[in-house]
Amino acid sequence: MHFRGLHLLKSVLEYIHNQKRGAIVMLKSPKSPVKFVITVTMECGEIWETIRHTKAGMQAVIEDVLADAAVISFTVEERV
C-alpha cells in the first residue's frame, strides 16, 4: 500500500539530495527550539530522514510510516 504524501516527501528529499550532491540541510525554525528527526528504513534497503519542527508534523509523518507496509523500521529523535 502506497501513500502519496510519504512517497512525495521521499521523492522531494531525494531530488534535493541529488541536485546538491551532498547532505540535505534542513534549517531550524527560529520559533521552535525543538525538532523531531525521523529516520525510516524501507524493505528495499533505502534509508531516509526527515525533520519536523512540530509535534503535529511529526505525528502526521509517523501515521504515514506506520501505514506503509514497505517500512521495516523507523526512529524518532527529539532534539533541542
C-alpha positions in Angstrom: 0.0 0.0 0.0 1.5 3.4 -1.0 0.6 6.8 0.4 1.1 9.8 -1.8 2.3 12.1 0.9 5.0 9.9 2.2 6.3 9.0 -1.3 6.1 12.6 -2.4 8.2 13.7 0.6 10.7 10.9 -0.2 10.9 12.0 -3.8 11.4 15.6 -3.0 14.2 14.8 -0.5 15.9 12.5 -3.0 15.7 15.2 -5.7 17.2 17.8 -3.4 20.0 15.4 -2.4 20.8 14.5 -6.0 20.8 18.2 -7.0 23.2 19.2 -4.2 25.3 16.0 -4.4 25.7 16.2 -0.6 23.8 16.1 2.6 20.4 17.5 2.8 20.4 20.5 5.2 17.1 21.5 6.9 17.1 24.8 8.6 15.8 25.1 12.2 12.8 27.3 12.7 13.6 30.3 14.9 10.2 29.9 16.6 10.7 26.3 17.6 13.8 25.2 19.6 12.7 21.6 19.3 12.9 19.4 16.2 12.0 15.8 15.5 14.4 13.8 13.4 12.6 10.8 11.8 14.7 8.1 10.1 13.0 5.4 8.1 14.4 2.1 6.7 12.5 0.6 3.8 12.3 -3.1 2.7 14.4 -2.3 -0.4 17.3 -1.1 1.9 16.7 2.7 1.4 17.1 4.8 4.5 15.8 8.3 4.5 15.5 11.1 7.1 13.1 14.0 7.5 12.9 16.7 10.1 9.7 18.1 11.6 9.6 21.2 13.9 6.2 20.5 15.5 4.7 17.6 17.3 1.7 17.6 14.9 4.0 17.5 11.9 6.0 14.6 13.4 2.7 12.7 14.2 1.5 13.1 10.6 4.7 11.6 9.2 4.6 8.7 11.7 1.0 7.9 10.8 2.1 7.6 7.1 5.1 5.5 8.2 3.0 3.1 10.2 0.5 2.7 7.4 3.2 1.9 4.8 3.9 -1.8 4.5 7.3 -1.3 2.9 8.7 0.3 6.1 10.7 -2.2 8.2 11.8 0.2 11.0 11.9 3.8 12.0 13.3 6.0 14.8 12.2 9.4 16.1 14.7 11.6 17.9 13.7 14.8 19.7 16.5 17.4 19.5 16.6 20.7 21.3 
